[in-house]
Amino acid sequence: MFRPNNDYLKLRGSYLFSTVAKKQREFQEANPDKEIIRLSIGDVTQPLAPVIIDALHKAVDEMAVAETFKGYAPDLGYEFLRKAAAENDYKARGCDISPDEIFVSDGAKGDCGNIQEIFDKDCKVAVCDPVYPVYVDTNVMAGRTGVFDEVTETWSNVIYMPCTAENNFMPDFPKEVPDIIYLCFPNNPTGGVITKERLQGWVDYANKNGAVIIYDAAYEAYISEQDIPHSIYECEGARTCAIEIHSFSKNAGFTGVRLGYTVIPKDLKSGDVALHSLWARRHGTKYNGAPYIIQRAGEAVYSAEGKKQLSEQVAYYMKNAAYILNGLKSAGYEAYGGVNAPYIWLHTPDNMTSWDFFDMMLEKAGVVGTPGSGFGPSGEHYFRLTAFGSYENTVAAVERIKAM
Ligand SMILES: *Cc1c(COP(=O)(O)O)cnc(C)c1O
């Protein structure tokens, strides 16, 4: 008789977003003439830039002609894209990463979730708290996380590293040494960043303790400050301890197009086993890669015109972020993020719970955000607002919050 994978049954329900949606629906039904503004959007809203559309059209036309038709893509991805990424994301920043250390994929979520497959089941995982749920959930599915404690809302076999205003949203080294450390900067949900010095500290820590860092760089394009690293490979020694995951979703609007890549340096080894070869084997065996057409669109991201058009798109969202951040601060809120990330993370007034603040925002301002407690226990008393809406709606929402 077949049996389901028991580890999947341990997964927590997606309580956060379903509850947000339910409360929003109930409010709308009770107040049909009130227009709700969502500052909870976790997806881009601007259309693809013209330079991307042109690249897509051109690649589609190539597929119509026998001479330029493309079938299965190479396992690691097309050389033109891996070269463009190595050149622009690494060489231009003084990082030593070669094109054959880059694995093109259909996006960062899959890579963030699948990368744990190349590690032993007994490896101990550490995550920031609050955190993007994919890192923990995929380790739950893999049977690596132990039992869930309903009171503390934590897994017995996961190391949580609180990131709060007290440590400027940068994790401190945990008491217990982990094997796998997930870091994401600029961060979703806090909007926080890590300084080069602190990230170097983590690289040194990982090398010293034989740990691996899985570095999620999904929001790298939003960095506006000078001393904030765009890549973990800007740190010395990262080639022997770090994997980096990139997305084209938040910088180029590819959330529906699907493209990303993961870097595994050939120097990253456990004994004499190179993780590069394990991931290459996995890619070759159970991965479909990204379509040629989409990889050409990704190449266009790195063209001169692409860089210009996409920096305008990022600037659009960051204008929203600045408006939210400044508006909240002028209204007396303790607000963070929003400078190097499209997320604003506010501390609830009077230490209200995240959900009480959610209810108040919805009822008094008709604005929906995301309760911080949904991202982990240390997110309690915080609240996330996103900059992905239209400028008009963003301004209107902030005016309503100020008047609340
Ligand atoms: C949006 C997001 C991703 C997912 O990116 P995709 O490439 O669209 O899969 C990865 N990590 C974080 C932290 C994100 O917020």
The ligand as a MOL file (V3000), in Angstrom:
LIG
                    3D

  0  0  0     0  0            999 V3000
M  V30 BEGIN CTAB
M  V30 COUNTS 15 15 0 0 0
M  V30 BEGIN ATOM
M  V30 1 C 11.1550 36.5320 -4.2080 0
M  V30 2 C 12.2270 35.7980 -3.4890 0
M  V30 3 C 12.8900 34.7190 -4.0830 0
M  V30 4 C 12.2800 34.0100 -5.2760 0
M  V30 5 O 12.7430 34.3450 -6.4500 0
M  V30 6 P 12.2770 33.5860 -7.7520 0
M  V30 7 O 13.4710 33.7170 -8.6160 0
M  V30 8 O 11.0830 34.3140 -8.2760 0
M  V30 9 O 11.9650 32.1610 -7.4680 0
M  V30 10 C 13.9690 34.1490 -3.4480 0
M  V30 11 N 14.3600 34.5800 -2.2300 0
M  V30 12 C 13.7180 35.5780 -1.6110 0
M  V30 13 C 14.1730 36.0000 -0.2710 0
M  V30 14 C 12.6280 36.2100 -2.2100 0
M  V30 15 O 11.9580 37.1700 -1.5610 0
M  V30 END ATOM
M  V30 BEGIN BOND
M  V30 1 1 1 2
M  V30 2 1 2 3
M  V30 3 2 2 14
M  V30 4 1 3 4
M  V30 5 2 3 10
M  V30 6 1 4 5
M  V30 7 1 5 6
M  V30 8 2 6 7
M  V30 9 1 6 8
M  V30 10 1 6 9
M  V30 11 1 10 11
M  V30 12 2 11 12
M  V30 13 1 12 13
M  V30 14 1 12 14
M  V30 15 1 14 15
M  V30 END BOND
M  V30 END CTAB
M  END
